[in-house]
Amino acid sequence: MMDLFNDDKDDQAGSIKGQDQPLATRMRPESLDEFVGQSELVGEGKMIRRMIESGMIGSLIFYGPPSSGKTTLAHVISREIDAHFDIINAVLDGIKDLRKVVAQAKQRKKAGGRKTILFVDEIHRWNKAQQDALLPHLESGVIKLVGATTENPFYSLVNPLLSRCQLFELKPLLKQDVLVMIDRALKDEERGLGYMQIELTDDAREYFAEYAGGDIRNALNALEMAALTTPKREDGVVEISHEIARESIQKRSVRYDRTGDEHYHYASALIKSLRGSDVDASLYWMTAMLEAGEDPNFIFRRFLIFASEDVGMADPYALTVVNAAHESFLKTGMPEGFYFLSHCAIFLALSAKSNSTKAVFNVHQKIKKSGIGDVPPHLKDKTANLLSASYLGVENSSDDYKYPHQYPGNWVDQQYLPDKNQNESWYEPGDEGRERRLWERLEQIRKSGRE
């Protein structure tokens, strides 16, 4: 169990404001007025602000991307209502730690009536039994839960817990939010860098905010690194230029978790861009996934599915292109592998589209609902039918089968579906690309064969 925020105000000031702490920790908002971002939740007249002002705080679940302020907001709430604040990390801590927090909360409430807020970070990591262990303590009111998760709570949390909590989605912080905190850190003489003479150029300021990717912690720690490592000028001023900013934060922060919702949001954006034949958007989302650390093989798998599901019969060659590109990628790796990924994205986006291969799911539903019909006699195996016919002394029904290659166009009109399904059809041909030509060819052959 982590105790990041001590109850004692003097000790807390010493631990947070002490210069041995990173700038981002020292600048952590201590009140609702200092909190940056999430105005739709904490702005004037908004729900969380109203809850705080009324003192009616229930158990809450905050869900959203990393660095959106979930932990900070929970801490601010505890300070605003003067509640004790305990933190449990669901990766490191379990039911034993929960029991300890509950026992202390009971003593605290009995002694002076002070509330306890329990913040469970990454609450989605707890299994069903661990989540269920929270329920009686929420019912009794001995603790108020604030759970934080980067995953969709409707998938990752049990229903009984969801029903006892109010859910709030935190959105990614904006560049302007990061700029506010940068400016605040430069001015704050007690917690920030205001005790130093710093000249931050406009382009350096923009660079810090842009490359932080909404991660205030990343921006502030990079700013502090630049301030503390840059030699002072003769007048004692530390000038942080664009070049120094680039050295301090060299890689753009990308909000992405290969096991979380963002992973699926990016993948969805990629597939929908391909389906919409938007080449630029397809390349953008594919590259965004790669930049964030996505496994290229996952992208190739999505390309392969798309080649059959969305391009399908409009251009059956799409499967060959994706397979060949993936094989080439495996032989060369990165960075040359970008070419093969790009090749697929461009080809699939520009290809004619057809989703007619979904017909198999229509057939599947029919069979599940009605069962499988009998094989028409003339389609049955000739050898097996021959033995049966000889034994029973009847004609071999397989002899009625018409061999298409003996007819013009290699087609002949005969029944292939079971009797109960012979008037049904599930395949709906597309009218794009090669599929249209294939279907027109078949229709022409059928027409000739029936004349």
Legacy VTK file of the C-alpha trace (Angstrom):
# vtk DataFile Version 3.0
C-alpha trace
ASCII
DATASET POLYDATA
POINTS 451 float
0.000 0.000 0.000
1.372 3.385 -1.006
1.102 6.487 1.167
1.845 9.242 -1.309
-0.098 11.898 0.524
0.499 12.102 4.263
-2.368 13.338 6.430
-0.203 15.772 8.347
-0.321 19.105 6.469
3.193 20.159 7.563
4.696 16.823 6.609
2.785 16.924 3.361
4.142 20.351 2.524
7.638 19.186 3.273
7.348 16.089 1.110
5.619 17.725 -1.853
7.275 21.115 -1.850
10.746 19.872 -1.024
13.193 20.525 -3.829
14.305 16.888 -3.748
10.962 15.965 -5.358
10.539 16.161 -9.164
8.961 19.374 -10.396
5.828 17.534 -11.560
5.313 16.163 -8.043
5.892 19.527 -6.387
3.462 21.229 -8.755
0.676 18.703 -8.239
-2.523 20.740 -7.711
-3.596 20.963 -4.084
-7.037 22.485 -4.626
-9.834 22.402 -7.147
-8.962 25.904 -8.337
-5.424 24.720 -9.173
-6.645 21.657 -11.055
-6.088 21.921 -14.809
-8.275 20.326 -17.465
-11.514 18.292 -17.286
-13.608 21.473 -17.198
-16.679 19.452 -18.177
-16.379 17.680 -14.799
-14.911 20.268 -12.425
-15.875 23.562 -14.035
-18.362 25.946 -12.434
-21.688 24.191 -11.976
-20.353 20.817 -13.161
-21.041 17.563 -11.358
-17.823 16.900 -9.437
-17.519 20.520 -8.317
-21.151 20.427 -7.119
-20.468 17.197 -5.235
-17.450 18.730 -3.501
-19.230 21.955 -2.641
-22.166 20.053 -1.171
-19.929 17.579 0.644
-21.948 14.713 -0.857
-19.157 12.571 -2.248
-20.058 9.023 -3.174
-17.827 6.291 -4.536
-16.412 7.158 -7.938
-14.717 5.466 -10.879
-12.464 7.613 -13.064
-11.595 6.133 -16.430
-9.460 7.638 -19.144
-5.994 7.598 -20.706
-2.773 7.794 -18.682
-1.823 11.288 -17.455
-5.371 12.624 -17.693
-5.369 13.563 -13.994
-7.193 10.671 -12.311
-4.876 10.420 -9.301
-4.547 14.186 -8.963
-8.305 14.735 -9.040
-8.833 12.087 -6.365
-6.206 13.791 -4.193
-7.800 17.210 -4.729
-11.211 15.861 -3.726
-9.792 14.442 -0.482
-8.206 17.786 0.400
-11.299 19.786 -0.482
-13.506 17.731 1.855
-10.724 17.245 4.439
-10.746 13.450 4.138
-7.906 11.056 4.853
-6.420 9.776 1.609
-5.097 6.245 1.142
-3.764 4.741 -2.064
-3.755 1.097 -3.102
-2.150 -0.002 -6.344
-4.104 -2.941 -7.745
-0.953 -4.363 -9.354
1.006 -4.513 -6.075
-1.628 -4.669 -3.334
-4.483 -7.003 -2.521
-7.220 -7.829 -0.020
-4.794 -7.847 2.914
-3.928 -4.206 2.241
-7.609 -3.383 1.787
-8.415 -4.822 5.207
-5.698 -2.693 6.779
-7.106 0.480 5.192
-10.640 -0.419 6.311
-9.537 -1.114 9.883
-7.791 2.248 10.112
-10.778 3.990 8.486
-13.101 2.530 11.132
-10.857 3.787 13.925
-10.573 7.214 12.319
-14.335 7.516 11.888
-14.994 6.365 15.439
-12.411 8.750 16.912
-13.402 11.950 15.136
-15.793 11.158 12.313
-13.219 11.933 9.621
-13.931 10.413 6.222
-11.512 8.146 4.376
-11.097 8.160 0.616
-9.472 5.038 -0.765
-7.916 5.516 -4.169
-7.401 2.205 -6.018
-5.104 2.778 -8.957
-5.477 0.449 -11.965
-8.534 -1.081 -10.329
-9.193 -3.144 -13.459
-6.200 -5.307 -12.463
-8.125 -6.692 -9.493
-9.965 -9.949 -10.141
-13.642 -10.515 -9.348
-13.005 -11.685 -5.775
-10.853 -8.667 -5.016
-13.405 -6.268 -6.490
-16.196 -8.006 -4.570
-14.216 -7.504 -1.360
-14.827 -3.758 -1.694
-18.612 -4.050 -1.728
-19.463 -4.433 1.981
-17.214 -1.499 2.897
-18.872 0.717 0.310
-22.284 -0.346 1.623
-21.314 0.449 5.216
-19.890 3.822 4.213
-16.669 3.290 6.135
-14.699 4.272 3.018
-15.404 6.205 -0.150
-13.818 4.568 -3.164
-12.181 6.392 -6.033
-11.081 3.817 -8.579
-8.914 4.668 -11.578
-8.636 2.675 -14.772
-7.350 3.191 -18.286
-9.733 0.513 -19.580
-13.433 0.557 -20.299
-15.022 -0.059 -16.871
-18.019 -1.781 -18.421
-15.689 -4.540 -19.582
-13.143 -4.611 -16.760
-15.201 -4.077 -13.584
-17.877 -6.306 -12.052
-21.488 -5.141 -12.225
-22.067 -4.985 -8.438
-19.156 -2.556 -8.113
-20.323 -0.463 -11.066
-23.804 -0.194 -9.589
-22.375 1.302 -6.383
-20.196 3.907 -8.080
-20.633 6.950 -10.263
-18.592 6.782 -13.451
-16.708 9.743 -14.884
-14.688 9.700 -18.089
-11.568 11.886 -18.068
-10.484 13.108 -21.479
-6.875 13.559 -22.642
-5.376 16.848 -21.501
-4.951 19.472 -24.191
-1.863 21.370 -25.232
-3.281 24.507 -23.618
-3.552 22.644 -20.293
0.142 21.773 -20.479
0.995 25.401 -21.282
-0.891 26.563 -18.184
1.166 24.268 -15.965
4.447 25.262 -17.629
3.718 28.934 -16.983
2.617 28.208 -13.433
5.813 26.246 -12.694
7.980 29.087 -14.008
6.257 31.609 -11.713
5.845 29.560 -8.515
8.767 30.420 -6.211
7.835 27.927 -3.497
7.047 24.746 -5.395
8.193 25.552 -8.914
11.140 27.161 -10.652
10.244 30.735 -9.795
13.308 30.992 -7.531
15.432 30.821 -10.705
15.802 33.437 -13.412
14.569 31.561 -16.456
13.917 32.832 -19.939
11.906 30.267 -21.878
11.689 31.163 -25.549
8.275 30.968 -27.199
9.274 28.157 -29.533
10.795 26.175 -26.636
7.591 26.627 -24.631
5.547 25.391 -27.593
7.892 22.460 -28.087
7.562 21.297 -24.478
3.775 21.465 -24.678
3.527 19.854 -28.101
5.878 16.958 -27.480
4.435 16.207 -24.035
1.377 14.833 -25.813
-0.928 16.012 -23.028
1.315 14.515 -20.342
1.936 17.350 -17.865
4.353 15.225 -15.865
6.480 14.665 -18.954
6.515 18.369 -19.841
7.364 19.627 -16.337
10.115 17.108 -15.728
11.664 17.946 -19.099
11.436 21.653 -18.248
13.170 21.059 -14.927
15.893 19.006 -16.598
16.513 21.866 -19.028
16.546 24.473 -16.246
18.962 22.587 -14.002
21.412 21.491 -16.693
21.657 24.686 -18.742
24.577 26.960 -17.738
23.612 30.442 -16.578
24.516 33.479 -18.619
26.743 36.138 -17.099
23.657 37.968 -15.828
22.534 34.821 -13.972
19.686 34.034 -16.360
19.057 30.503 -17.596
17.924 30.756 -21.201
16.077 27.712 -22.491
16.058 27.740 -26.262
14.257 25.534 -28.753
17.409 23.450 -29.167
17.706 22.863 -25.430
14.006 21.942 -25.281
14.549 19.391 -28.039
17.438 17.837 -26.127
15.339 17.653 -22.961
12.291 15.966 -24.499
13.429 14.127 -27.598
10.572 11.680 -28.112
6.987 12.766 -28.398
4.779 11.249 -25.732
2.057 9.075 -27.260
-0.933 7.961 -25.226
-1.219 4.322 -26.088
-1.581 1.041 -24.231
-1.333 -2.088 -26.334
-3.743 -3.840 -23.961
-6.100 -0.909 -23.291
-8.901 0.941 -25.016
-6.583 3.261 -26.976
-5.162 0.218 -28.759
-8.619 -0.656 -30.041
-9.575 2.956 -30.771
-6.518 3.397 -33.000
-7.096 0.056 -34.725
-10.743 0.970 -35.297
-9.735 4.323 -36.776
-7.305 2.548 -39.120
-9.861 0.009 -40.354
-12.591 2.609 -40.817
-10.198 4.840 -42.756
-9.289 1.935 -45.052
-12.972 1.091 -45.496
-13.660 4.726 -46.336
-10.872 4.682 -48.956
-9.036 7.542 -47.231
-5.399 6.831 -48.002
-3.937 9.654 -45.909
-5.980 8.806 -42.807
-5.064 5.119 -43.211
-1.359 5.944 -43.291
-1.781 8.353 -40.366
-3.421 5.879 -37.970
-1.133 3.048 -39.001
1.925 5.215 -38.339
0.461 6.452 -35.049
0.132 2.854 -33.877
3.692 2.054 -34.881
5.041 5.214 -33.239
3.277 4.213 -30.026
4.969 0.808 -30.027
2.342 -1.398 -31.658
3.509 -4.790 -32.923
3.615 -4.551 -36.756
2.413 -8.144 -36.935
-0.857 -7.086 -35.294
-1.343 -4.493 -38.038
-0.618 -7.068 -40.729
-3.224 -9.379 -39.169
-5.794 -6.588 -39.335
-4.803 -5.935 -42.956
-5.295 -9.624 -43.764
-8.776 -9.668 -42.251
-9.649 -6.463 -44.074
-8.473 -7.915 -47.387
-11.136 -10.601 -47.154
-13.843 -8.836 -45.151
-13.908 -5.417 -46.848
-12.105 -5.823 -50.184
-13.121 -9.417 -50.632
-14.316 -10.492 -54.040
-13.947 -7.001 -55.475
-10.234 -7.787 -55.664
-9.281 -11.268 -54.439
-5.658 -10.340 -55.203
-5.649 -8.235 -52.002
-5.001 -11.325 -49.904
-1.948 -12.130 -51.999
-0.619 -8.588 -51.655
-0.937 -8.591 -47.853
0.584 -12.056 -47.487
3.519 -11.157 -49.735
4.094 -7.873 -47.904
4.017 -9.581 -44.511
6.444 -12.249 -45.664
8.761 -9.547 -46.998
8.498 -7.677 -43.697
9.506 -10.772 -41.739
12.586 -11.123 -43.924
13.733 -7.515 -43.611
12.360 -6.049 -40.363
12.397 -2.330 -39.603
12.931 0.370 -40.736
12.590 -0.998 -44.279
9.443 -2.744 -43.118
7.654 0.603 -43.262
7.529 0.193 -47.032
5.593 -3.071 -46.835
3.166 -1.696 -44.252
2.655 1.399 -46.375
2.231 -0.758 -49.482
-0.641 -2.617 -47.814
-2.317 0.472 -46.397
-2.288 2.281 -49.737
-3.382 -0.770 -51.744
-6.255 -1.659 -49.406
-7.487 1.923 -49.158
-7.518 2.332 -52.955
-8.994 -1.107 -53.708
-12.582 -1.594 -54.784
-14.642 -2.722 -51.793
-17.062 -5.575 -51.264
-18.265 -7.194 -48.051
-20.083 -10.044 -49.778
-17.907 -12.621 -47.989
-20.135 -12.007 -44.959
-22.602 -14.358 -46.668
-21.004 -17.207 -44.758
-22.354 -15.759 -41.493
-25.857 -15.632 -42.949
-25.553 -19.308 -43.854
-24.156 -20.060 -40.408
-27.156 -18.439 -38.721
-29.528 -20.384 -40.958
-27.917 -23.711 -40.130
-27.850 -22.924 -36.400
-31.540 -22.032 -36.518
-32.884 -24.737 -38.840
-30.264 -27.477 -38.840
-28.558 -29.086 -41.810
-30.715 -30.461 -44.590
-30.221 -33.766 -46.364
-27.760 -33.972 -49.230
-29.737 -34.258 -52.491
-29.416 -37.842 -53.807
-27.650 -36.864 -57.033
-24.911 -35.046 -55.030
-24.056 -37.993 -52.830
-20.808 -39.916 -53.237
-21.140 -42.185 -56.267
-19.142 -45.106 -54.854
-21.057 -45.168 -51.585
-24.341 -44.903 -53.487
-23.262 -47.710 -55.835
-22.789 -50.161 -52.963
-26.128 -49.173 -51.479
-27.918 -49.408 -54.844
-26.428 -52.847 -55.574
-27.430 -54.176 -52.172
-30.989 -52.833 -52.438
-31.326 -53.585 -56.138
-32.263 -50.035 -57.115
-30.840 -47.438 -59.485
-27.827 -45.450 -58.322
-29.200 -41.953 -57.635
-25.727 -40.480 -58.225
-26.139 -41.313 -61.885
-28.552 -38.398 -62.097
-25.715 -35.976 -61.363
-24.959 -33.679 -64.311
-21.254 -33.094 -64.846
-20.913 -29.323 -65.610
-17.826 -29.734 -67.790
-19.920 -31.635 -70.318
-22.110 -28.587 -70.906
-21.527 -25.231 -72.673
-19.777 -22.733 -70.437
-19.084 -25.533 -67.940
-22.433 -24.895 -66.309
-25.728 -26.763 -66.090
-28.898 -25.990 -64.204
-29.369 -28.456 -61.340
-30.184 -28.456 -57.614
-27.307 -28.177 -55.141
-29.005 -27.097 -51.904
-31.122 -29.404 -49.725
-34.796 -29.600 -50.703
-35.891 -27.358 -47.823
-33.409 -24.629 -48.820
-33.477 -24.810 -52.612
-35.280 -21.482 -53.016
-33.100 -19.568 -50.560
-30.123 -17.302 -51.287
-27.621 -15.680 -48.937
-24.847 -14.370 -51.146
-25.345 -10.795 -52.347
-22.718 -9.918 -54.960
-21.025 -6.553 -54.876
-20.935 -4.386 -57.974
-17.355 -3.149 -57.651
-14.120 -4.332 -59.192
-13.544 -7.913 -60.202
-16.619 -9.231 -58.374
-18.974 -7.426 -60.720
-17.265 -8.943 -63.753
-17.299 -12.422 -62.194
-20.993 -12.210 -61.367
-21.918 -10.854 -64.807
-19.984 -13.729 -66.393
-21.877 -16.289 -64.310
-25.243 -14.706 -65.075
-24.457 -14.751 -68.787
-23.495 -18.442 -68.640
-26.651 -19.285 -66.696
-28.793 -17.444 -69.237
-27.171 -19.309 -72.142
-27.520 -22.643 -70.370
-31.241 -22.153 -69.816
-31.978 -21.148 -73.442
LINES 1 452
451 0 1 2 3 4 5 6 7 8 9 10 11 12 13 14 15 16 17 18 19 20 21 22 23 24 25 26 27 28 29 30 31 32 33 34 35 36 37 38 39 40 41 42 43 44 45 46 47 48 49 50 51 52 53 54 55 56 57 58 59 60 61 62 63 64 65 66 67 68 69 70 71 72 73 74 75 76 77 78 79 80 81 82 83 84 85 86 87 88 89 90 91 92 93 94 95 96 97 98 99 100 101 102 103 104 105 106 107 108 109 110 111 112 113 114 115 116 117 118 119 120 121 122 123 124 125 126 127 128 129 130 131 132 133 134 135 136 137 138 139 140 141 142 143 144 145 146 147 148 149 150 151 152 153 154 155 156 157 158 159 160 161 162 163 164 165 166 167 168 169 170 171 172 173 174 175 176 177 178 179 180 181 182 183 184 185 186 187 188 189 190 191 192 193 194 195 196 197 198 199 200 201 202 203 204 205 206 207 208 209 210 211 212 213 214 215 216 217 218 219 220 221 222 223 224 225 226 227 228 229 230 231 232 233 234 235 236 237 238 239 240 241 242 243 244 245 246 247 248 249 250 251 252 253 254 255 256 257 258 259 260 261 262 263 264 265 266 267 268 269 270 271 272 273 274 275 276 277 278 279 280 281 282 283 284 285 286 287 288 289 290 291 292 293 294 295 296 297 298 299 300 301 302 303 304 305 306 307 308 309 310 311 312 313 314 315 316 317 318 319 320 321 322 323 324 325 326 327 328 329 330 331 332 333 334 335 336 337 338 339 340 341 342 343 344 345 346 347 348 349 350 351 352 353 354 355 356 357 358 359 360 361 362 363 364 365 366 367 368 369 370 371 372 373 374 375 376 377 378 379 380 381 382 383 384 385 386 387 388 389 390 391 392 393 394 395 396 397 398 399 400 401 402 403 404 405 406 407 408 409 410 411 412 413 414 415 416 417 418 419 420 421 422 423 424 425 426 427 428 429 430 431 432 433 434 435 436 437 438 439 440 441 442 443 444 445 446 447 448 449 450
